[in-house]
């Protein structure tokens, strides 16, 4: 009897012999010579100190000890093979990077990602968020969803939602206000989205100008500004004032009553969110693009 550790290769070969009932058949499947197979089985039997196989008229059978070993070895080999397959799949698993802004990622995309992953479980999504889409975004992502105009993106992308906005606020903030939106939009505190550059979307200045509403006096509590739209929405939910609500991003909060509309809608059909595939497109980019378009249309 040998005290050497059991070689997993011997066990794999033993399982193959038991399955085929023949040393020569197992040798062919393993790409080994029959003498090499016989030698490895002798090593295995020496390590256990018992006979594991017995000769039959045609092929070989298992001894009682061989049957006990087969029960364990077959499961061990199968588990090892399954783990190896899973690990290889994880290493090779394709991943698609999507670049978009914080607002779209937080309010529109993330709540829907579980449904997408159930539909397409064979590749991963990595979301890269920025305040605005950079000109070199394609160096770090295969697809983008960006806010902009038809002149910017109409030649290379597909619009998934046009820009439609309404003033929004919490239900508690709305209670007791004047029925005339123009009257109280001119007086109540506003929540602004700060931008370092000129705003490419509706802001309070352009919204109020479109409806001829003038801010006659400063509100007693003052306006508040944030550099992230998710923070703007959170402030509106907290009753801190009126915010510009982008329809498509705040729909679920309006539907649930967490936010209420507080003025007329303003729209620009030439501006909105666009899906922009990079030049190096593949099948998964097409699948994600189709899903984004379908999800936006469904709303």
N, C-alpha and C positions, 0 to 999 in steps of 0.2 A: 504494500500500500504506500502511495506517495503522499507527502505532505504539501505538495505544490498546490497553489490556488487553482480553482477551476477556470479554464479558459472559456470565455463566452463563445468563441468560435467553435469549440467542441460541442457546446450545447446546441448551437444553431444547426450544426451538422447532424447531431443526434435527432433533433426534431424533424429534420428533412428526411432522414432515414426512416423514422417511424411513420411519417406521412406517406412515403413512397413504398415502404416495405422492401427496399432493396438498396444495397450499398452502391451498386453500379448506377442506378437511377439517380441517387443522391449525388454521386460523383459528377454525373453529366450536368445536373442542375447547378452545382456549385463550381463547375469548371475545374475540377480536380481529377487526378488519376485515382483509380480504385485502390492501389497500394497506399496512397496518401490518406484516403478516407479510412482504410483499415487501421493505419498507424494512429490517427487521431482518436478513433474509437477505443483502441487499446489504451491510449493515454488516459482517456476519460474513465474507463473501467478501472484502471490502476489507481486513479485518484480516489475513486469511491470504494475500491477494494471489493467490488462485486461484479458479476456478469450482468450486463444490461441487455444484451441481445442473445438470441439463440437461433441457430440455423434451422431453416425449414426446407422442404423439398424445392420450393421456389422462393428465393429471397430470405428475409430474416423476420423474426418476431421479437416481441419484448418479453423479458422476464418480469416477474412481479416487481422486482426492484426497478427495472426499466420503466414500467408503467407508472410507478410512483414518481420517478424523475421526470417523465414526460408531462405529467400533470402540472408540475411546477415550471419546467423549462419552457413549455409551449407558451404559458402565460407571460413568463419573463421576457422571452424573445419578442412576443407580440407587443408587449408594453414598451420595450426599448425601440422597436421599429416605429411604433406610433409616435413616441416622443421625438424621435429623429425626424419624422415627417413633419410634425408640428413646428419644430425649431427651424427646419429648412424653409417651411412656408412663411414663417415670421420674418426670416432674413430676406426672402425674396418677395414678400408681400408688397404689392405696389402701393404707393402713397401719392395722393394728389394734393398739391398746395393751392389754396384759394386765398387770394389777397382781396380784402375789402376794408371798409371803414368801420369804426367802432360801433356806430349806430346800427348799421345793417347787420353786423355780426351779432351784436347783443340782443337786439329787439326782433329781428326777423329770422336770421339763419339758425342760431343756436336752438331756439324752441322747436325747430323742424328737423334738426339733425338726426334725432333718434329714428324718425320715420325713414329718412334717407338711408341710414345704415341698415335698417331692416330690409330695405328694398335691394340694396347693393352691399352685401356683407363681404365681398371679395376684394375690396381695396379700402384703404384708410384715407381720411380727410384731415389735412392740417390747415387750420385757419390762421392766416397772418393778418393782423389788424393794424391799421394806421389811421391817422386823422384824415388824410387825403391820399389818393392814389399817386404814387410817385411815377415819374416818366420811365424809370428803369425797373418797374415792378416785375416784368417778365423774366428778369434774371433770378428771381427768387420764388416764382410761382408759375403754375401752368394755366391758371384761369383767374380772372378778377371779376368782381362786381363793383362798379364804380358809379358815383353820382356825377352827372355832367349833361352837356347839351347834345343835341343831334349833330351839331357842327363838329363837336369833339369826337364823338364815338359812333355816330351813325354809319360811317363807312366800314367799321371793323367789328361792331358789336350788335347785339339785339337788346332792345329795351324790354325790361321786365315789369317796370311800373313807372308811370309818368308822375310828375310832381303835383301832388294835391295836398293842400294844407288847410287846417282849421285851427283856430285858437282852442286850446284845451286847458282844463284845470280840474282840481278835485271836486267831488260832489259837495263837500262841506264848504269849499271856497265859493262855489257857484250859488249857494243858497242865499236868498234875500237880495240878490243883485237886481239892478234895473233891467226891465225887459228889453230895452233898446241897447243892442250890442255896441253901437257907435258911442253911446253915452258912457258906458262903463269901461269900454276898451281904452277910452281916453284918460281914464282916471286910475284904474287899478294897477298894481305893481306887475311888471313884466319880467319874465325869465328869458334871458338872452343866451344864445350860443355864440361865444366869442370865436373869432377866426383871425389868424395872423394876417391873412391876405383878404382881398375883397371877397365877400360872400358869393359863391356860385349858386346859391339857393335862396328861397324866400327867407327874409329875416323880418324882424318887427318893422323896420323902417319901410321896406318895400311892401309889406302887407298893409300897413296903415295907410300908406300913400295910395295904394290901389283902390281903397274904399273911401278915400278923402277924409280920413279920420286924423284929427290933430290932437296931440297930447298937450292939453291946455295948461295943466299944472303937474308938478312932480308928485307922485303918490307919497303919502305920509311915511310909509315903511320903506320906500325906495325900491328900485329895480335890483335884480341880482343877475350875475353872469357866470357861465361855466364854459370851459373849453372842450367839453365832451357832452354829446347829445344824451347819452344815457343818464348823466347827472342832471341835465335839464329836465328830463322826464321824471326822475326821482324827486326833484324839487317841486314839480307840479303835483305829483302824487301826495307830497307832504303839505300841500296847501299854501305854498309860498308865493303863488301868483299865477299868471297866465303864461302859457308856453305855446310856441308854434308846434302843432302836432302834424307830423307827416303821416298821411293816410297810407296804410301799408305797413308802417312801423308800429303805430299805436293802436291798431284795430282791435287787438285782443283786450286791451285795457278799456277801450270804449265799449266793447261788447259786454264786458263784465261789470261796467259801471264804476270801475276804479277812476276813470277819467270821464268827463263830459265835454261835449262841444260847447263853445261859448262865443260863436260868431260864424259868419258865412265862410263858405269854402272858396279858396283861390287856387287856380290850377294853371299849369304851363305844360302843354302836351309835347313840347320840344325839349323838355328837361326831365330828368329822372334817373333811375338806376338802370345800368346797362351791364349785360354779361359780355365779357371780353376774353375770348380764348387767346392763348399765346400762339406764336407761330408753330411751335412744336406740339401739335395736337395729337391726341391718341384717342382710343375708344372710350376711355374713362372720362376724358374731358367732354366728349359728346354726350355721354350718359348724364353727367352732372349738369351740363347746359340744358338738356331736355327736361330734366327734373326741375331746375330752377324756373324755367319758362312755364311748366305745367303748374307748379305750386303758386306762382304769382298770378296766373290766369284763374286758378281755382278760387282765389280770394274774392 
